[in-house]
C-alpha cells in the first residue's frame, strides 16, 4: 500500500490518498481528520501511527506505507 499527501489551496484542505499495489485509489480523506475505521484497509489498531506519519509526510511524494 502507498500513501500520498496532497496540498490544499486557500479553503481546500490537505488530503491523504491511500493506494494499493496497482496504484488504485483505496481511500481519500482529509489530513486533519483521518479515517477512524481502518479495518477495511488492513490498518486496524494503527491509527495513532498513521496520524504521526501523516504529520511528517512531505507533500506530493508517493511513499510506501510501512506501519
JONORDA-V751222 format. One line per field, one symbol per residue. phi: phi as a letter, one per 40 degrees, with the letter a starting at -180 (. if undefined). psi: psi as a letter, one per 40 degrees, with the letter a starting at -180 (. if undefined). Layout:
phi=???
psi=???
This chain:
phi=.bbabbccbfccccbbbbbcccgccbaaacccbcccccccbgbcgbcccccccccbcccgbcbccbb
psi=iiihhhhiibehiiihhhiadefhhdihiidegihdgedeeffhefdddddddddehihehhiihg.
